[in-house]
């Protein structure tokens, strides 16, 4: 498997390359944001290690650009450790956020965990349904009847999968975290931000108002039987 390392610190970039090569991965290097996007387009890597403080184009902009185009997993590596920075990284589509300094063993473990999740998502699973909703697990798309509701990131796809498979039931936060990131890979802050991103996509659309329910102190549920708003129903009838 091929990993693209986008890091402007040459010494650290060499250490990262040595670490992932020793773990059995092929590496591709880029030393600024624009070159990172070019190398991503040329090489089609299986995963990206992305620094935030990059010349020419900052890491957040690179993350947003790539995650908007495809589902290539992205792990952000950064000295920025505030909640706001971590939250922003996940909102822009990162699959994991590792704060510097970190141990080589920890980094390799995080890479392997993200790749396992991405591999599982690419095994051509069958779409799953709840009410009028259909989740295309392979292409990361949520439909209601024949209308596209949202295109999802890999993490959003995993979250919505477990909610739809258990539609109408409250899923505890700990269970969602284990399903999405594994027992040691996520926390409640990360889950909250992922829920925020998903709700913004599926509850902002008139096709799917308020179908993602929060149960304070417990967890979340997906409600597939929320009716289509009257104004949307009138539009459908006029089209028919």
C-alpha positions, -999 to +999 in steps of 0.1 A: +000+000+000+011+035-008+012+064+017+016+101+007+035+121+033+029+159+030+054+175+054+076+206+050+101+197+078+126+177+058+141+159+089+107+149+101+096+139+066+126+115+065+117+100+099+081+095+088+092+079+056+115+055+074+088+046+100+061+037+074+086+020+051+098-002+079+061-011+085+059-023+050+044+006+031+055+024+000+060+062+004+055+092-018+068+126-005+056+162-009+070+192+009+043+219+004+005+220+000+003+225-038+028+197-044+009+175-021-023+179-041-003+173-073+013+141-059-021+129-047-036+133-082-006+115-098+000+087-074-035+078-060-022+069-026-041+046-002-036+071+027-022+106+034-002+118+063-008+156+063+010+183+083-010+215+089+017+242+087+026+239+050+039+265+026+020+275-006-013+259+007-020+251+043-029+216+055-065+225+063-070+237+028-054+206+014-076+184+036-107+202+024-097+199-012-090+162-012-119+151+010-143+170-013-130+151-043-126+115-030-125+093+001-088+089+004-081+085+042-063+114+057-044+115+090-035+150+102-002+153+121+001+186+140+015+203+170-018+221+173-036+203+202-065+225+211-101+212+208-108+238+181-080+226+159-089+189+163-126+197+157-117+217+126-096+189+112-125+164+115-150+188+101-128+192+070-128+155+064-098+140+083-101+104+094-077+108+124-058+136+141-024+128+158-008+154+179+030+158+177+052+145+192+041+109+188+058+075+189+065+056+157+045+026+171+015+048+178+016+063+143+018+029+126-011+016+147-032+046+137-023+041+100-033+004+102-066+012+120-076+038+094-066+015+065-086-014+080-117+008+081-112+020+046-106-016+033-138-028+049-157+000+033-144-010-002-157-046-001-188-037-022-214-041+006-251-041-003-271-010+003-291-009+035-326+005+040-347+021+067-381+035+058-378+056+026-340+059+031-313+039+014-276+041+023-252+032-005-223+019+016-200+015-013-204+050-028-211+068+005-244+083-005-277+086+013-309+085-008-346+090+001-367+073-025-350+084-057-336+117-044-300+121-032-299+135+003-261+137+009-227+125-001-208+112+029-172+109+041-159+075+052-165+083+089-199+097+082-207+066+062-197+043+091-217+064+116-249+064+095-245+027+088-248+016+124-276+041+131-296+029+101-290-008+109-305+000+143-330+026+132-354+038+158-331+026+186-309+047+208-272+037+202-249+046+232-220+069+225-195+043+236-209+018+211-207+043+182-171+052+191-161+015+191-178+009+157-163+040+140-128+043+155-122+011+175-119+009+213-088+032+215-092+054+184-119+079+193-136+099+220-168+117+227-155+151+214-147+134+180-181+117+180-199+150+187-182+167+158-189+138+135-226+140+145-225+177+138-211+172+103-236+144+095-266+163+109-256+194+088-257+173+057-289+152+063-310+175+085-304+206+065-321+190+035-359+192+032-360+155+024-347+146+058-356+170+086-345+161+121-341+124+114-308+123+135-320+125+171-298+133+201-306+116+235-288+137+261-263+118+282-271+085+263-265+085+226-281+090+192-308+075+170-319+076+134-356+081+128-365+069+092-402+077+094-400+115+096-426+127+070-416+147+040-425+184+046-457+196+030-439+221+006-417+193-007-446+170-011-465+196-032-434+200-054-432+162-059-469+160-069-465+189-093-435+172-110-456+140-114 
